[in-house]
Amino acid sequence: MKCIKYIVLLAFVALVFLFTGAKEPTDIPDYDDCVIENTAFRAGEKIVYKAYYNWKFVWIPAGEAVFDIKENKEHYEITVIGKTYKGYDAFFRVRDYFHSVIDKKTMYPKYFVRIVEEGNYRKFDSLVLHQDQLTAISFNGKSRNTAKRKVISIQECTHDLLSVLYFMRNMNVSKFKPGDMIPTKILFDETIYPIKVRYEGNYNNFEIKDLGTFNTIKVIPDLVSGNVFKDGNRMNVWVTNDANKLPLLIESPLSVGSAKAVLKSYSGLRYKLKEIK
């Protein structure tokens, strides 16, 4: 039942970008991944994703991930808590915590922490990012007390696992054509990953069960084959085609079975979510 932790992590949509190919992306003309302004979200936004695992044609509810945004004068503070339902804890208990502090002016992270409890696996990972100095201070280990300090060289405009999601939500997709690759980069486990997501274009009248029908944008990250994903398969992500650019549904094959994460509830959005009646 180790795959259950990946189901919950699917709901943590930022990890969509973790599994993208580490090849250099195709450049989009006049695209600058260092220039961004927040027009998509605000403090007070809270969104909840429900994750499912498909086994022998049966969709089984597995867990939830809750995204919450707060702010102070200079920063957005984004927190994500992912966990399996109590009924699944006996198989594989997940209690994950993610927190990112993002500079309001640049929309790039200054601090990130990840605390992972997945079965018997434990992980503590914190980062202090000095974007102007192109360095990051990492504390990485099984726990806060055993984490080792390391200074890492980073590239300009480097994201963490959370900030990259909110960066992508602020993309001006009007200048993209179907097939274009959206590039950026993240720092994860002391390694810089150049990442890309393929823009697929508009998908209108897309129905989400128990939520409504929406006009959407579809994007496809390239998946890396291995313990989680099958070689040659792909993850599909549908995002609202409005100013919120809110992820609605993520579907992906796994090495065993498949998984999806569906938007369950939302509040505090910057703009009213446009549902098609």
C-alpha positions in Angstrom: 0.0 0.0 0.0 3.0 2.3 -0.4 1.2 3.9 -3.4 -1.2 5.6 -1.1 1.3 8.2 -0.1 1.6 9.2 -3.8 -2.2 9.5 -4.0 -2.1 12.1 -1.2 0.9 13.8 -2.9 -1.1 14.0 -6.1 -3.5 16.2 -4.2 -0.5 18.3 -3.3 -0.5 19.8 -6.8 2.9 21.3 -6.5 4.3 17.8 -6.8 3.0 17.7 -10.3 6.1 19.7 -11.2 8.5 17.5 -9.2 7.9 14.6 -11.6 8.4 16.6 -14.8 11.3 15.7 -17.1 14.7 17.2 -16.1 15.5 18.1 -19.7 16.0 21.7 -20.8 12.6 23.1 -21.8 11.8 24.6 -25.2 11.9 28.4 -25.0 8.8 30.4 -25.5 9.4 33.7 -27.4 9.4 36.8 -25.1 8.9 34.5 -22.1 10.7 35.6 -18.9 10.2 33.1 -16.0 11.7 35.7 -13.5 9.0 38.3 -14.0 5.7 37.6 -12.4 3.0 39.6 -10.6 0.3 38.0 -8.4 -3.1 38.4 -10.0 -4.5 35.0 -9.2 -4.8 34.5 -5.4 -5.1 36.4 -2.1 -4.7 35.8 1.6 -7.7 33.9 3.0 -7.9 31.4 0.2 -8.4 27.8 1.3 -8.7 24.9 -1.1 -9.2 21.2 -0.3 -8.4 18.3 -2.6 -9.7 14.8 -2.2 -7.4 12.0 -3.5 -8.6 8.6 -4.9 -6.8 5.4 -5.8 -8.2 3.2 -8.6 -7.9 -0.5 -8.0 -9.7 -3.0 -10.3 -12.0 -0.3 -11.7 -13.0 0.9 -8.2 -12.2 4.5 -7.1 -11.3 4.4 -3.4 -11.1 7.6 -1.3 -7.6 7.7 0.2 -6.9 11.1 1.7 -7.0 14.9 1.5 -4.7 17.9 1.1 -5.6 21.3 2.5 -4.0 24.5 1.1 -4.2 27.7 3.1 -2.9 31.2 2.5 -2.1 33.9 5.0 -0.1 37.1 4.7 1.8 39.8 6.5 3.1 43.1 5.1 5.9 41.7 3.0 5.1 38.0 2.5 2.5 35.4 1.6 2.6 32.3 3.9 1.3 29.2 2.3 0.7 26.0 4.3 -0.3 22.6 3.0 -1.3 19.6 5.2 -1.7 16.3 3.5 -3.0 13.1 5.2 -4.6 9.8 4.6 -8.1 9.1 6.0 -8.1 7.2 9.3 -9.5 4.1 7.6 -6.2 3.9 5.6 -3.8 4.7 8.4 -3.5 1.0 9.2 -2.2 0.3 5.7 0.0 3.4 5.2 -0.3 6.5 7.4 0.5 9.8 5.9 0.8 13.1 7.8 2.7 15.6 5.7 3.3 19.3 6.3 4.6 22.0 3.9 5.1 25.7 4.5 6.5 28.4 2.2 7.1 32.1 2.8 6.9 34.0 -0.5 8.1 37.5 -1.1 5.2 39.6 -2.3 7.3 41.8 -4.6 9.1 39.1 -6.5 6.8 36.1 -5.9 9.8 33.9 -5.1 10.3 31.9 -1.9 12.5 33.0 1.0 11.8 30.1 3.4 10.4 26.6 3.0 9.9 23.7 5.3 8.7 20.1 4.7 8.0 17.6 7.5 7.1 14.2 6.2 5.6 11.2 8.0 4.8 8.4 5.6 4.6 4.9 7.1 7.9 4.4 8.9 9.6 7.1 6.7 10.5 10.4 8.3 11.9 13.6 6.6 12.7 17.1 7.7 13.7 19.6 5.0 14.0 23.3 5.5 15.4 26.0 3.2 16.4 29.6 3.6 16.7 31.0 0.1 18.9 34.1 -0.7 17.7 34.8 -4.2 19.9 37.9 -4.5 23.0 35.9 -3.5 22.1 32.8 -5.5 22.5 30.6 -2.4 20.3 28.6 -0.2 20.9 27.2 3.3 19.5 23.7 3.7 18.8 21.6 6.8 18.0 18.1 5.6 17.6 14.9 7.6 15.2 12.4 9.2 14.3 15.0 11.9 14.9 18.6 12.9 17.4 17.4 15.5 19.4 15.3 13.1 19.2 17.5 10.0 22.6 18.5 8.5 23.3 22.0 7.3 24.5 22.6 3.7 25.0 25.7 1.6 23.7 25.2 -1.9 24.3 27.3 -5.0 21.0 28.1 -6.8 20.0 29.7 -10.1 18.1 32.9 -10.6 14.4 32.6 -9.9 14.4 29.2 -8.1 11.2 27.9 -6.5 10.4 25.5 -3.8 7.7 22.8 -4.1 4.9 25.2 -3.0 5.9 28.5 -4.6 6.1 26.9 -8.0 2.4 26.1 -7.9 1.4 29.7 -7.2 3.9 30.9 -9.7 2.2 28.7 -12.4 -1.2 30.0 -11.4 -0.1 33.5 -12.3 1.0 32.6 -15.9 -0.5 34.7 -18.6 -1.6 31.8 -20.8 -2.9 34.1 -23.6 0.5 34.2 -25.1 0.9 30.4 -25.2 -0.1 28.1 -28.0 -1.0 24.4 -27.6 2.2 22.4 -27.4 4.3 25.2 -25.9 6.4 24.3 -22.9 6.3 26.4 -19.7 9.7 26.3 -18.0 10.8 27.1 -14.5 13.0 25.5 -11.9 12.7 24.1 -8.3 15.0 23.3 -5.4 14.1 19.9 -3.9 16.2 17.7 -1.6 19.3 19.9 -2.2 19.1 19.5 -6.0 18.0 22.1 -8.7 15.5 20.6 -11.2 14.7 22.4 -14.4 11.1 21.6 -15.1 8.5 22.0 -17.9 4.8 21.6 -18.4 3.1 21.4 -21.8 0.2 23.8 -22.4 -2.6 21.9 -24.2 -5.1 24.7 -24.7 -8.7 25.2 -23.7 -11.2 22.5 -22.7 -14.6 23.9 -22.3 -17.7 22.5 -20.5 -15.6 20.3 -18.3 -17.6 18.6 -15.6 -16.3 18.0 -12.1 -18.6 15.7 -10.1 -20.3 17.3 -7.1 -18.6 20.7 -8.0 -20.0 21.9 -11.4 -19.1 22.4 -15.0 -16.2 24.8 -15.9 -14.2 26.1 -18.8 -10.7 24.9 -18.3 -7.1 24.9 -19.4 -5.3 21.5 -19.7 -1.6 21.1 -19.0 0.5 17.9 -19.2 3.7 17.4 -17.2 6.1 14.8 -18.6 6.4 12.0 -16.1 9.6 10.2 -15.1 9.2 6.4 -15.1 10.2 4.5 -12.1 8.7 3.2 -8.9 5.6 5.5 -9.1 4.8 6.0 -12.8 4.6 3.7 -15.8 7.0 4.4 -18.7 5.2 6.4 -21.5 2.2 7.4 -19.5 1.3 11.0 -18.6 -0.4 13.1 -15.9 -3.3 15.3 -16.9 -4.2 18.5 -15.1 -7.2 20.7 -15.7 -7.2 24.3 -14.4 -10.0 26.8 -14.4 -9.8 29.1 -17.4 -10.4 32.3 -15.4 -8.4 34.7 -13.3 -8.1 32.2 -10.4 -6.4 29.5 -12.6 -7.5 27.0 -9.9 -6.5 23.3 -10.4 -9.7 21.3 -10.5 -8.6 17.7 -11.4 -5.3 15.8 -11.6 -5.3 12.3 -13.1 -2.3 10.0 -13.4 -1.4 6.4 -13.9 0.8 4.8 -11.3 3.0 1.7 -11.5 0.2 -0.2 -9.9 -3.3 1.2 -10.6 -4.1 4.9 -11.1 -4.9 8.0 -9.0 -6.7 11.3 -9.2 -7.1 14.3 -7.0 -10.3 16.4 -7.2 -11.1 19.8 -5.9 -13.4 19.1 -3.0 -14.1 22.6 -1.6 -12.8 26.2 -1.8 -13.3 29.5 0.0 -11.7 33.0 -0.1 -10.9 33.0 -3.8 -9.7 36.3 -5.2 -12.4 36.1 -7.9 -15.7 34.3 -8.1 -15.3 30.9 -9.7 -17.0 30.9 -13.0 -19.2 27.8 -13.3 -21.0 27.0 -16.6 -24.7 26.6 -15.9 
